[in-house]
């Protein structure tokens, strides 16, 4: 599903304008981004899942073009962990 399709769906289900639905979706996305930027960031929606930030340590790697060893720096990466309700929905149990 694309963002315009999501905006249309929110607009229809909530019986609001598409402009208001777009504002709702943008607010949700911005809230997730803001929450994950914080130290130990986490954003949980009970029936959907949890967005978390993981810390990845620096590690050694190989440049595939040159074959030379290199160091891949430490970084923070977003991860999504689906809720049980979402997993069951995808499996077709509910």
DRENVOMAR-954717 format. One record per atom (N, C-alpha, C, O): residue number from 0; residue in one letter; atom name; x, y, z. Coordinates in nm, 4 decimals. Layout:
- nr / rest / atom / c1 / c2 / c3
- NUM / A / CA / X / Y / Z .
...
***
This chain:
- nr / rest / atom / c1 / c2 / c3
- 0 / X / N / 0.0845 / -0.1171 / 0.0000 .
- 0 / X / CA / 0.0000 / 0.0000 / 0.0000 .
- 0 / X / C / 0.0891 / 0.1235 / 0.0000 .
- 0 / X / O / 0.1888 / 0.1295 / 0.0720 .
- 1 / X / N / 0.0528 / 0.2198 / -0.0799 .
- 1 / X / CA / 0.1295 / 0.3442 / -0.0884 .
- 1 / X / C / 0.0708 / 0.4492 / 0.0053 .
- 1 / X / O / -0.0382 / 0.4312 / 0.0596 .
- 2 / X / N / 0.1441 / 0.5590 / 0.0238 .
- 2 / X / CA / 0.0969 / 0.6650 / 0.1124 .
- 2 / X / C / -0.0371 / 0.7232 / 0.0639 .
- 2 / X / O / -0.1275 / 0.7404 / 0.1456 .
- 3 / X / N / -0.0532 / 0.7544 / -0.0667 .
- 3 / X / CA / -0.1835 / 0.8057 / -0.1110 .
- 3 / X / C / -0.2988 / 0.7063 / -0.0868 .
- 3 / X / O / -0.4103 / 0.7473 / -0.0547 .
- 4 / X / N / -0.2721 / 0.5787 / -0.1020 .
- 4 / X / CA / -0.3750 / 0.4788 / -0.0746 .
- 4 / X / C / -0.4091 / 0.4754 / 0.0740 .
- 4 / X / O / -0.5257 / 0.4622 / 0.1113 .
- 5 / X / N / -0.3072 / 0.4873 / 0.1582 .
- 5 / X / CA / -0.3297 / 0.4902 / 0.3028 .
- 5 / X / C / -0.4099 / 0.6142 / 0.3422 .
- 5 / X / O / -0.5005 / 0.6052 / 0.4252 .
- 6 / X / N / -0.3780 / 0.7290 / 0.2841 .
- 6 / X / CA / -0.4511 / 0.8527 / 0.3125 .
- 6 / X / C / -0.5982 / 0.8365 / 0.2721 .
- 6 / X / O / -0.6874 / 0.8782 / 0.3459 .
- 7 / X / N / -0.6234 / 0.7767 / 0.1565 .
- 7 / X / CA / -0.7615 / 0.7538 / 0.1122 .
- 7 / X / C / -0.8353 / 0.6607 / 0.2077 .
- 7 / X / O / -0.9518 / 0.6847 / 0.2398 .
- 8 / X / N / -0.7692 / 0.5554 / 0.2533 .
- 8 / X / CA / -0.8307 / 0.4607 / 0.3458 .
- 8 / X / C / -0.8647 / 0.5278 / 0.4785 .
- 8 / X / O / -0.9748 / 0.5103 / 0.5308 .
- 9 / X / N / -0.7709 / 0.6042 / 0.5327 .
- 9 / X / CA / -0.7953 / 0.6757 / 0.6592 .
- 9 / X / C / -0.9105 / 0.7738 / 0.6412 .
- 9 / X / O / -0.9975 / 0.7852 / 0.7275 .
- 10 / X / N / -0.9103 / 0.8441 / 0.5293 .
- 10 / X / CA / -1.0151 / 0.9416 / 0.4991 .
- 10 / X / C / -1.1534 / 0.8767 / 0.4959 .
- 10 / X / O / -1.2490 / 0.9299 / 0.5523 .
- 11 / X / N / -1.1630 / 0.7621 / 0.4300 .
- 11 / X / CA / -1.2913 / 0.6915 / 0.4207 .
- 11 / X / C / -1.3361 / 0.6355 / 0.5552 .
- 11 / X / O / -1.4508 / 0.6547 / 0.5953 .
- 12 / X / N / -1.2454 / 0.5658 / 0.6257 .
- 12 / X / CA / -1.2815 / 0.4997 / 0.7515 .
- 12 / X / C / -1.3154 / 0.5997 / 0.8621 .
- 12 / X / O / -1.4077 / 0.5769 / 0.9403 .
- 13 / X / N / -1.2416 / 0.7095 / 0.8687 .
- 13 / X / CA / -1.2629 / 0.8084 / 0.9742 .
- 13 / X / C / -1.3621 / 0.9174 / 0.9325 .
- 13 / X / O / -1.3981 / 1.0039 / 1.0123 .
- 14 / X / N / -1.4050 / 0.9118 / 0.8075 .
- 14 / X / CA / -1.4971 / 1.0116 / 0.7516 .
- 14 / X / C / -1.4450 / 1.1535 / 0.7721 .
- 14 / X / O / -1.5148 / 1.2413 / 0.8229 .
- 15 / X / N / -1.3192 / 1.1727 / 0.7304 .
- 15 / X / CA / -1.2557 / 1.3045 / 0.7342 .
- 15 / X / C / -1.2005 / 1.3355 / 0.5958 .
- 15 / X / O / -1.1978 / 1.2487 / 0.5085 .
- 16 / X / N / -1.1566 / 1.4588 / 0.5762 .
- 16 / X / CA / -1.1017 / 1.4971 / 0.4462 .
- 16 / X / C / -0.9667 / 1.4303 / 0.4232 .
- 16 / X / O / -0.9005 / 1.3863 / 0.5173 .
- 17 / X / N / -0.9276 / 1.4236 / 0.2973 .
- 17 / X / CA / -0.7972 / 1.3641 / 0.2663 .
- 17 / X / C / -0.6839 / 1.4490 / 0.3238 .
- 17 / X / O / -0.5794 / 1.3963 / 0.3622 .
- 18 / X / N / -0.7050 / 1.5797 / 0.3294 .
- 18 / X / CA / -0.6030 / 1.6679 / 0.3870 .
- 18 / X / C / -0.5833 / 1.6373 / 0.5357 .
- 18 / X / O / -0.4703 / 1.6322 / 0.5843 .
- 19 / X / N / -0.6930 / 1.6173 / 0.6064 .
- 19 / X / CA / -0.6846 / 1.5835 / 0.7491 .
- 19 / X / C / -0.6233 / 1.4449 / 0.7678 .
- 19 / X / O / -0.5438 / 1.4238 / 0.8593 .
- 20 / X / N / -0.6601 / 1.3507 / 0.6813 .
- 20 / X / CA / -0.6043 / 1.2157 / 0.6898 .
- 20 / X / C / -0.4541 / 1.2180 / 0.6652 .
- 20 / X / O / -0.3795 / 1.1463 / 0.7320 .
- 21 / X / N / -0.4089 / 1.2989 / 0.5706 .
- 21 / X / CA / -0.2655 / 1.3118 / 0.5430 .
- 21 / X / C / -0.1939 / 1.3700 / 0.6652 .
- 21 / X / O / -0.0826 / 1.3290 / 0.6983 .
- 22 / X / N / -0.2587 / 1.4658 / 0.7314 .
- 22 / X / CA / -0.1995 / 1.5252 / 0.8519 .
- 22 / X / C / -0.1878 / 1.4214 / 0.9635 .
- 22 / X / O / -0.0882 / 1.4193 / 1.0359 .
- 23 / X / N / -0.2884 / 1.3357 / 0.9779 .
- 23 / X / CA / -0.2853 / 1.2296 / 1.0787 .
- 23 / X / C / -0.1694 / 1.1340 / 1.0516 .
- 23 / X / O / -0.0929 / 1.1004 / 1.1420 .
- 24 / X / N / -0.1576 / 1.0909 / 0.9265 .
- 24 / X / CA / -0.0515 / 0.9971 / 0.8901 .
- 24 / X / C / 0.0863 / 1.0596 / 0.9095 .
- 24 / X / O / 0.1770 / 0.9949 / 0.9619 .
- 25 / X / N / 0.1024 / 1.1852 / 0.8673 .
- 25 / X / CA / 0.2309 / 1.2545 / 0.8851 .
- 25 / X / C / 0.2658 / 1.2699 / 1.0328 .
- 25 / X / O / 0.3821 / 1.2570 / 1.0708 .
- 26 / X / N / 0.1653 / 1.2974 / 1.1162 .
- 26 / X / CA / 0.1879 / 1.3115 / 1.2596 .
- 26 / X / C / 0.2342 / 1.1798 / 1.3205 .
- 26 / X / O / 0.3243 / 1.1780 / 1.4043 .
- 27 / X / N / 0.1727 / 1.0698 / 1.2784 .
- 27 / X / CA / 0.2131 / 0.9376 / 1.3281 .
- 27 / X / C / 0.3570 / 0.9060 / 1.2877 .
- 27 / X / O / 0.4366 / 0.8615 / 1.3704 .
- 28 / X / N / 0.3899 / 0.9285 / 1.1627 .
- 28 / X / CA / 0.5255 / 0.9010 / 1.1140 .
- 28 / X / C / 0.6273 / 0.9890 / 1.1876 .
- 28 / X / O / 0.7337 / 0.9411 / 1.2267 .
- 29 / X / N / 0.5953 / 1.1165 / 1.2061 .
- 29 / X / CA / 0.6861 / 1.2070 / 1.2771 .
- 29 / X / C / 0.7029 / 1.1662 / 1.4231 .
- 29 / X / O / 0.8116 / 1.1806 / 1.4789 .
- 30 / X / N / 0.5961 / 1.1150 / 1.4860 .
- 30 / X / CA / 0.6052 / 1.0686 / 1.6239 .
- 30 / X / C / 0.6979 / 0.9477 / 1.6337 .
- 30 / X / O / 0.7765 / 0.9372 / 1.7279 .
- 31 / X / N / 0.6892 / 0.8567 / 1.5372 .
- 31 / X / CA / 0.7779 / 0.7401 / 1.5357 .
- 31 / X / C / 0.9222 / 0.7846 / 1.5177 .
- 31 / X / O / 1.0108 / 0.7394 / 1.5902 .
- 32 / X / N / 0.9464 / 0.8732 / 1.4212 .
- 32 / X / CA / 1.0824 / 0.9234 / 1.3971 .
- 32 / X / C / 1.1378 / 0.9906 / 1.5225 .
- 32 / X / O / 1.2509 / 0.9631 / 1.5625 .
- 33 / X / N / 1.0590 / 1.0782 / 1.5846 .
- 33 / X / CA / 1.1039 / 1.1500 / 1.7035 .
- 33 / X / C / 1.1348 / 1.0566 / 1.8194 .
- 33 / X / O / 1.2332 / 1.0750 / 1.8909 .
- 34 / X / N / 1.0504 / 0.9572 / 1.8370 .
- 34 / X / CA / 1.0712 / 0.8616 / 1.9451 .
- 34 / X / C / 1.1980 / 0.7804 / 1.9242 .
- 34 / X / O / 1.2711 / 0.7542 / 2.0197 .
- 35 / X / N / 1.2248 / 0.7403 / 1.8009 .
- 35 / X / CA / 1.3425 / 0.6584 / 1.7727 .
- 35 / X / C / 1.4731 / 0.7380 / 1.7780 .
- 35 / X / O / 1.5800 / 0.6800 / 1.7971 .
- 36 / X / N / 1.4653 / 0.8692 / 1.7615 .
- 36 / X / CA / 1.5860 / 0.9523 / 1.7682 .
- 36 / X / C / 1.6400 / 0.9621 / 1.9101 .
- 36 / X / O / 1.7595 / 0.9839 / 1.9303 .
- 37 / X / N / 1.5510 / 0.9457 / 2.0092 .
- 37 / X / CA / 1.5928 / 0.9550 / 2.1490 .
- 37 / X / C / 1.6813 / 0.8371 / 2.1870 .
- 37 / X / O / 1.6754 / 0.7315 / 2.1240 .
- 38 / X / N / 1.7615 / 0.8548 / 2.2882 .
- 38 / X / CA / 1.8463 / 0.7474 / 2.3395 .
- 38 / X / C / 1.7556 / 0.6356 / 2.3916 .
- 38 / X / O / 1.6655 / 0.6607 / 2.4715 .
- 39 / X / N / 1.7794 / 0.5142 / 2.3468 .
- 39 / X / CA / 1.6946 / 0.4023 / 2.3870 .
- 39 / X / C / 1.5546 / 0.4121 / 2.3281 .
- 39 / X / O / 1.4585 / 0.3631 / 2.3874 .
- 40 / X / N / 1.5430 / 0.4754 / 2.2113 .
- 40 / X / CA / 1.4148 / 0.5014 / 2.1492 .
- 40 / X / C / 1.3320 / 0.3767 / 2.1223 .
- 40 / X / O / 1.3838 / 0.2719 / 2.0838 .
- 41 / X / N / 1.2012 / 0.3915 / 2.1439 .
- 41 / X / CA / 1.1095 / 0.2800 / 2.1263 .
- 41 / X / C / 0.9703 / 0.3367 / 2.1016 .
- 41 / X / O / 0.9313 / 0.4350 / 2.1646 .
- 42 / X / N / 0.8949 / 0.2752 / 2.0099 .
- 42 / X / CA / 0.7585 / 0.3197 / 1.9806 .
- 42 / X / C / 0.6733 / 0.1943 / 1.9653 .
- 42 / X / O / 0.7002 / 0.1113 / 1.8785 .
- 43 / X / N / 0.5705 / 0.1801 / 2.0492 .
- 43 / X / CA / 0.4908 / 0.0570 / 2.0499 .
- 43 / X / C / 0.3451 / 0.0866 / 2.0204 .
- 43 / X / O / 0.2850 / 0.1752 / 2.0811 .
- 44 / X / N / 0.2886 / 0.0117 / 1.9263 .
- 44 / X / CA / 0.1453 / 0.0121 / 1.8990 .
- 44 / X / C / 0.1005 / -0.1318 / 1.9261 .
- 44 / X / O / 0.1433 / -0.2238 / 1.8565 .
- 45 / X / N / 0.0153 / -0.1516 / 2.0261 .
- 45 / X / CA / -0.0121 / -0.2852 / 2.0786 .
- 45 / X / C / -0.0557 / -0.3871 / 1.9735 .
- 45 / X / O / -0.0075 / -0.5003 / 1.9775 .
- 46 / X / N / -0.1429 / -0.3535 / 1.8810 .
- 46 / X / CA / -0.1899 / -0.4517 / 1.7836 .
- 46 / X / C / -0.1036 / -0.4578 / 1.6576 .
- 46 / X / O / -0.1264 / -0.5422 / 1.5709 .
- 47 / X / N / -0.0055 / -0.3696 / 1.6470 .
- 47 / X / CA / 0.0813 / -0.3648 / 1.5286 .
- 47 / X / C / 0.2199 / -0.4201 / 1.5589 .
- 47 / X / O / 0.2639 / -0.5165 / 1.4962 .
- 48 / X / N / 0.2885 / -0.3591 / 1.6548 .
- 48 / X / CA / 0.4229 / -0.4037 / 1.6895 .
- 48 / X / C / 0.5033 / -0.2929 / 1.7526 .
- 48 / X / O / 0.4502 / -0.1885 / 1.7905 .
- 49 / X / N / 0.6332 / -0.3174 / 1.7631 .
- 49 / X / CA / 0.7235 / -0.2239 / 1.8287 .
- 49 / X / C / 0.8360 / -0.1834 / 1.7342 .
- 49 / X / O / 0.8991 / -0.2677 / 1.6705 .
- 50 / X / N / 0.8594 / -0.0538 / 1.7266 .
- 50 / X / CA / 0.9738 / -0.0001 / 1.6536 .
- 50 / X / C / 1.0806 / 0.0269 / 1.7583 .
- 50 / X / O / 1.0536 / 0.0930 / 1.8586 .
- 51 / X / N / 1.2018 / -0.0235 / 1.7363 .
- 51 / X / CA / 1.3123 / -0.0048 / 1.8301 .
- 51 / X / C / 1.4371 / 0.0366 / 1.7535 .
- 51 / X / O / 1.4454 / 0.0220 / 1.6316 .
- 52 / X / N / 1.5336 / 0.0885 / 1.8281 .
- 52 / X / CA / 1.6647 / 0.1195 / 1.7728 .
- 52 / X / C / 1.7641 / 0.0212 / 1.8325 .
- 52 / X / O / 1.7679 / 0.0012 / 1.9539 .
- 53 / X / N / 1.8446 / -0.0399 / 1.7462 .
- 53 / X / CA / 1.9494 / -0.1295 / 1.7959 .
- 53 / X / C / 2.0843 / -0.0646 / 1.7705 .
- 53 / X / O / 2.1021 / 0.0106 / 1.6747 .
- 54 / X / N / 2.1783 / -0.0950 / 1.8578 .
- 54 / X / CA / 2.3151 / -0.0455 / 1.8448 .
- 54 / X / C / 2.3996 / -0.1560 / 1.7820 .
- 54 / X / O / 2.4070 / -0.2666 / 1.8356 .
- 55 / X / N / 2.4626 / -0.1267 / 1.6699 .
- 55 / X / CA / 2.5484 / -0.2240 / 1.6033 .
- 55 / X / C / 2.6933 / -0.1812 / 1.6243 .
- 55 / X / O / 2.7293 / -0.0676 / 1.5933 .
- 56 / X / N / 2.7753 / -0.2696 / 1.6757 .
- 56 / X / CA / 2.9159 / -0.2391 / 1.7015 .
- 56 / X / C / 2.9938 / -0.2273 / 1.5713 .
- 56 / X / O / 2.9527 / -0.2799 / 1.4678 .
- 57 / X / N / 3.1066 / -0.1577 / 1.5778 .
- 57 / X / CA / 3.1963 / -0.1491 / 1.4629 .
- 57 / X / C / 3.2488 / -0.2887 / 1.4327 .
- 57 / X / O / 3.2686 / -0.3698 / 1.5232 .
- 58 / X / N / 3.2707 / -0.3153 / 1.3068 .
- 58 / X / CA / 3.3191 / -0.4482 / 1.2693 .
- 58 / X / C / 3.4065 / -0.4389 / 1.1458 .
- 58 / X / O / 3.4073 / -0.3386 / 1.0744 .
- 59 / X / N / 3.4800 / -0.5463 / 1.1229 .
- 59 / X / CA / 3.5674 / -0.5518 / 1.0063 .
- 59 / X / C / 3.4889 / -0.6070 / 0.8890 .
- 59 / X / O / 3.4025 / -0.6932 / 0.9054 .
- 60 / X / N / 3.5196 / -0.5568 / 0.7711 .
- 60 / X / CA / 3.4546 / -0.6028 / 0.6499 .
- 60 / X / C / 3.5513 / -0.5991 / 0.5338 .
- 60 / X / O / 3.6685 / -0.5654 / 0.5508 .
- 61 / X / N / 3.5029 / -0.6336 / 0.4161 .
- 61 / X / CA / 3.5843 / -0.6336 / 0.2951 .
- 61 / X / C / 3.5134 / -0.5509 / 0.1902 .
- 61 / X / O / 3.3945 / -0.5693 / 0.1644 .
- 62 / X / N / 3.5883 / -0.4586 / 0.1292 .
- 62 / X / CA / 3.5347 / -0.3800 / 0.0187 .
- 62 / X / C / 3.5176 / -0.4741 / -0.1006 .
- 62 / X / O / 3.6165 / -0.5292 / -0.1488 .
- 63 / X / N / 3.3938 / -0.4942 / -0.1500 .
- 63 / X / CA / 3.3729 / -0.5914 / -0.2572 .
- 63 / X / C / 3.4390 / -0.5518 / -0.3901 .
- 63 / X / O / 3.4687 / -0.6389 / -0.4718 .
- 64 / X / N / 3.4619 / -0.4243 / -0.4123 .
- 64 / X / CA / 3.5247 / -0.3801 / -0.5375 .
- 64 / X / C / 3.6750 / -0.4028 / -0.5396 .
- 64 / X / O / 3.7330 / -0.4458 / -0.6393 .
- 65 / X / N / 3.7366 / -0.3714 / -0.4234 .
- 65 / X / CA / 3.8836 / -0.3784 / -0.4199 .
- 65 / X / C / 3.9352 / -0.5026 / -0.3482 .
- 65 / X / O / 4.0500 / -0.5424 / -0.3678 .
- 66 / X / N / 3.8510 / -0.5639 / -0.2653 .
- 66 / X / CA / 3.8944 / -0.6803 / -0.1887 .
- 66 / X / C / 3.9760 / -0.6436 / -0.0655 .
- 66 / X / O / 4.0250 / -0.7323 / 0.0043 .
- 67 / X / N / 3.9916 / -0.5129 / -0.0374 .
- 67 / X / CA / 4.0698 / -0.4679 / 0.0780 .
- 67 / X / C / 3.9868 / -0.4722 / 0.2058 .
- 67 / X / O / 3.8655 / -0.4515 / 0.2044 .
- 68 / X / N / 4.0568 / -0.4998 / 0.3173 .
- 68 / X / CA / 3.9912 / -0.4969 / 0.4476 .
- 68 / X / C / 3.9547 / -0.3538 / 0.4828 .
- 68 / X / O / 4.0249 / -0.2593 / 0.4468 .
- 69 / X / N / 3.8428 / -0.3394 / 0.5545 .
- 69 / X / CA / 3.7999 / -0.2065 / 0.5978 .
- 69 / X / C / 3.7247 / -0.2216 / 0.7303 .
- 69 / X / O / 3.6856 / -0.3318 / 0.7687 .
- 70 / X / N / 3.7054 / -0.1099 / 0.7989 .
- 70 / X / CA / 3.6290 / -0.1096 / 0.9228 .
- 70 / X / C / 3.4941 / -0.0458 / 0.8957 .
- 70 / X / O / 3.4863 / 0.0661 / 0.8450 .
- 71 / X / N / 3.3877 / -0.1175 / 0.9297 .
- 71 / X / CA / 3.2525 / -0.0647 / 0.9175 .
- 71 / X / C / 3.2209 / -0.0001 / 1.0519 .
- 71 / X / O / 3.2264 / -0.0673 / 1.1548 .
- 72 / X / N / 3.1876 / 0.1306 / 1.0532 .
- 72 / X / CA / 3.1697 / 0.2006 / 1.1803 .
- 72 / X / C / 3.0459 / 0.1533 / 1.2577 .
- 72 / X / O / 2.9535 / 0.0952 / 1.2008 .
- 73 / X / N / 3.0468 / 0.1795 / 1.3875 .
- 73 / X / CA / 2.9307 / 0.1514 / 1.4721 .
- 73 / X / C / 2.8160 / 0.2413 / 1.4270 .
- 73 / X / O / 2.8376 / 0.3527 / 1.3792 .
- 74 / X / N / 2.6934 / 0.1907 / 1.4431 .
- 74 / X / CA / 2.5780 / 0.2709 / 1.4012 .
- 74 / X / C / 2.4532 / 0.2291 / 1.4773 .
- 74 / X / O / 2.4491 / 0.1242 / 1.5417 .
- 75 / X / N / 2.3529 / 0.3132 / 1.4683 .
- 75 / X / CA / 2.2214 / 0.2849 / 1.5249 .
- 75 / X / C / 2.1279 / 0.2548 / 1.4082 .
- 75 / X / O / 2.1256 / 0.3288 / 1.3099 .
- 76 / X / N / 2.0506 / 0.1461 / 1.4184 .
- 76 / X / CA / 1.9608 / 0.1060 / 1.3111 .
- 76 / X / C / 1.8200 / 0.0822 / 1.3640 .
- 76 / X / O / 1.8037 / 0.0288 / 1.4737 .
- 77 / X / N / 1.7166 / 0.1214 / 1.2865 .
- 77 / X / CA / 1.5800 / 0.0934 / 1.3291 .
- 77 / X / C / 1.5423 / -0.0518 / 1.3018 .
- 77 / X / O / 1.5868 / -0.1110 / 1.2034 .
- 78 / X / N / 1.4607 / -0.1081 / 1.3889 .
- 78 / X / CA / 1.4099 / -0.2442 / 1.3716 .
- 78 / X / C / 1.2613 / -0.2452 / 1.4070 .
- 78 / X / O / 1.2151 / -0.1667 / 1.4898 .
- 79 / X / N / 1.1877 / -0.3353 / 1.3428 .
- 79 / X / CA / 1.0456 / -0.3517 / 1.3718 .
- 79 / X / C / 1.0209 / -0.4941 / 1.4181 .
- 79 / X / O / 1.0634 / -0.5896 / 1.3531 .
- 80 / X / N / 0.9516 / -0.5083 / 1.5311 .
- 80 / X / CA / 0.9172 / -0.6383 / 1.5852 .
- 80 / X / C / 0.7642 / -0.6496 / 1.5851 .
- 80 / X / O / 0.6978 / -0.5799 / 1.6619 .
- 81 / X / N / 0.7077 / -0.7353 / 1.5010 .
- 81 / X / CA / 0.5613 / -0.7428 / 1.4904 .
- 81 / X / C / 0.4964 / -0.7990 / 1.6160 .
- 81 / X / O / 0.5535 / -0.8832 / 1.6854 .
- 82 / X / N / 0.3753 / -0.7504 / 1.6437 .
- 82 / X / CA / 0.2971 / -0.7992 / 1.7573 .
- 82 / X / C / 0.2345 / -0.9339 / 1.7222 .
- 82 / X / O / 0.2228 / -0.9701 / 1.6051 .
- 83 / X / N / 0.1954 / -1.0059 / 1.8242 .
- 83 / X / CA / 0.1336 / -1.1369 / 1.8045 .
- 83 / X / C / 0.0071 / -1.1247 / 1.7184 .
- 83 / X / O / -0.0173 / -1.2094 / 1.6325 .
- 84 / X / N / -0.0730 / -1.0204 / 1.7408 .
- 84 / X / CA / -0.1959 / -1.0005 / 1.6637 .
- 84 / X / C / -0.1657 / -0.9837 / 1.5143 .
- 84 / X / O / -0.2399 / -1.0347 / 1.4303 .
- 85 / X / N / -0.0582 / -0.9133 / 1.4808 .
- 85 / X / CA / -0.0200 / -0.8952 / 1.3414 .
- 85 / X / C / 0.0256 / -1.0257 / 1.2803 .
- 85 / X / O / -0.0109 / -1.0578 / 1.1672 .
- 86 / X / N / 0.1056 / -1.1018 / 1.3544 .
- 86 / X / CA / 0.1532 / -1.2309 / 1.3041 .
- 86 / X / C / 0.0371 / -1.3247 / 1.2761 .
- 86 / X / O / 0.0346 / -1.3913 / 1.1727 .
- 87 / X / N / -0.0591 / -1.3304 / 1.3677 .
- 87 / X / CA / -0.1747 / -1.4170 / 1.3496 .
- 87 / X / C / -0.2615 / -1.3714 / 1.2332 .
- 87 / X / O / -0.3167 / -1.4541 / 1.1606 .
- 88 / X / N / -0.2738 / -1.2415 / 1.2154 .
- 88 / X / CA / -0.3517 / -1.1876 / 1.1042 .
- 88 / X / C / -0.2910 / -1.2262 / 0.9700 .
- 88 / X / O / -0.3630 / -1.2617 / 0.8767 .
- 89 / X / N / -0.1600 / -1.2193 / 0.9605 .
- 89 / X / CA / -0.0901 / -1.2546 / 0.8366 .
- 89 / X / C / -0.1026 / -1.4038 / 0.8091 .
- 89 / X / O / -0.1150 / -1.4455 / 0.6939 .
- 90 / X / N / -0.0991 / -1.4844 / 0.9156 .
- 90 / X / CA / -0.1127 / -1.6296 / 0.9001 .
- 90 / X / C / -0.2556 / -1.6690 / 0.8637 .
- 90 / X / O / -0.2794 / -1.7812 / 0.8189 .
- 91 / X / N / -0.3515 / -1.5768 / 0.8829 .
- 91 / X / CA / -0.4899 / -1.6048 / 0.8495 .
- 91 / X / C / -0.5692 / -1.6657 / 0.9626 .
- 91 / X / O / -0.6746 / -1.7249 / 0.9394 .
- 92 / X / N / -0.5200 / -1.6523 / 1.0861 .
- 92 / X / CA / -0.5904 / -1.7100 / 1.2002 .
- 92 / X / C / -0.7068 / -1.6232 / 1.2481 .
- 92 / X / O / -0.7993 / -1.6734 / 1.3118 .
- 93 / X / N / -0.7027 / -1.4943 / 1.2179 .
- 93 / X / CA / -0.8114 / -1.4054 / 1.2616 .
- 93 / X / C / -0.8698 / -1.3323 / 1.1448 .
- 93 / X / O / -0.9624 / -1.2530 / 1.1617 .
***
